[in-house]
Amino acid sequence: MTFPMPMFDTAVAAGGGGSGPLDGISGTVSGAWSWSRQFLGSYGGAFSQEASGNTEILFDQFGSNDFLQTATADRPLLATSGAQSRNAGRFDGITDFMVNAAMSNFISVSTGYIIVSAIVNAIDTDSSQPRLNDSLWGDSSQRLSCPMRTSTGTPNGLHAWHRIPGNVITSPGIDISTGVEVVVEWRKEGGTLYVRLNGANEQSIASADIDILTGLLRIGHPFYAFTDCDIFEIVTFSAIPTLADRDTLAADMLSYIN
């Protein structure tokens, strides 16, 4: 899916010097997006591009030009959200979403790490099929995401999933609350799939490789369900940081909004 480059109205403040929370983190960053701050000290561009109070572009600070965008009617509101009053994209749970390049640009079938900070305003789904549930992000080919269900406890609430040839792998669940700041991590490493909430409560399940990664990265509306949420930041890694660095990054992203 491609969209024409829009005519710009206003840009949310740019970086330019200093350092960011990804500086010095191990692993290999493949994408980095924030509505409000410089993730990498080397990045000096705008964070997002707004038109009529809605975000038309969320720029990739990694430098690969993998920016997130969508059609005019589907753009999230630029909102101030969270205890620290940070800029965020407010996805209305009805029509809003943003889309990027193929998931293969960001992770491989065997290895990848995705971390996102957000406030989940509502969870309106409770399907045994992961692809039918609310999620902060996912891919357009319905292969992976961190779905959320109104049921709580294992195997409901928040979990990670992906498809393998002929099957679906879903982790045990973690209770997740609405209306509060959260950091959600999805990780595929060493034949295991992991999900973690707020730097703790990690759940995992043994898993073979993902079957395909041709689907596009989407936020706010991965597959069928539009998710009512405020998203602050998202980072993808093609090579996974150490546990210590994942802990550091998760704590930083949470404290930045909470």
C-alpha positions, 0 to 999 in steps of 0.5 A, a space after each residue: 500500500 502506498 500513499 502520495 506524499 502530502 503537502 505539509 501543514 505543520 511539523 512536531 518539533 525536530 531533534 538535533 543534537 544530544 542523545 536519545 534512549 536508543 544510543 548505546 543500546 545493543 541489538 540492531 534497530 530497524 525502525 524508530 518512531 516517536 511523536 515527541 522526542 529524539 530516539 537517536 542522537 544522530 536524528 535531526 528531522 521532524 518527529 511527525 507531520 500534522 494536517 488539521 490537527 491529525 497526524 499524516 506522517 510519523 517519521 522513522 528516526 532510524 533513517 530508512 524513510 519507513 514512515 507511517 502514514 494513511 489516507 486523510 480520513 483515517 489519520 489519528 488525532 495529535 493528542 497530549 496524553 499520559 501523566 507526563 502530557 506527551 504527544 501521541 497519536 490518538 486512534 479512535 477505535 473506529 477508522 484510524 490507523 497508520 501503515 508502513 512497509 513490509 514486516 520483513 524490513 523490520 524483523 526476520 522469520 526467526 528473530 525480532 523485537 518490537 516495543 511500543 508505549 501506549 495507553 489502551 483506552 478500551 478493549 472491545 474484543 474477546 475472540 479465540 482467534 488472535 487476529 480478530 482482537 484489538 492490538 496496538 500493532 500488527 501486520 496486514 497479512 494477519 501473521 503477528 501482533 500483541 492482541 488484547 482480550 476483555 477476558 483476563 488471566 491466562 490465556 487471555 488479556 494481553 498475549 503475543 502470537 504469530 502464524 507458522 505453516 499450518 498453525 498459530 502460536 499464542 503465548 499465555 496471557 497477561 492481565 492488562 489495564 485500560 486507561 493507564 500508561 503501558 509498555 508492551 514488548 513482543 519478541 521472537 528469539 531462539 525458537 521461542 515467542 515472548 510477550 512482556 508488559 511494563 518490563 515484567 510479567 514475561 510469558 513465553 511459548 516454544 515456536 517455529 519460524 513465522 511463515 511469511 513477513 510480506 504483510 505491512 506494519 500497521 498501528 491502530 488497526 492491524 487486521 479486523 479490529 480498530 483499537 481505541 488507544 493513544 500510541 506514543 512510541 514504537 521501536 523495532 529491532 532485527 537483532 535483539 538487545 540484551 536483557 539488560 538493554 531491554 530492561 533499560 529501554 522498557 523502563 525509559 519508555 514507561 517513565 517518559 510517559 508515566 
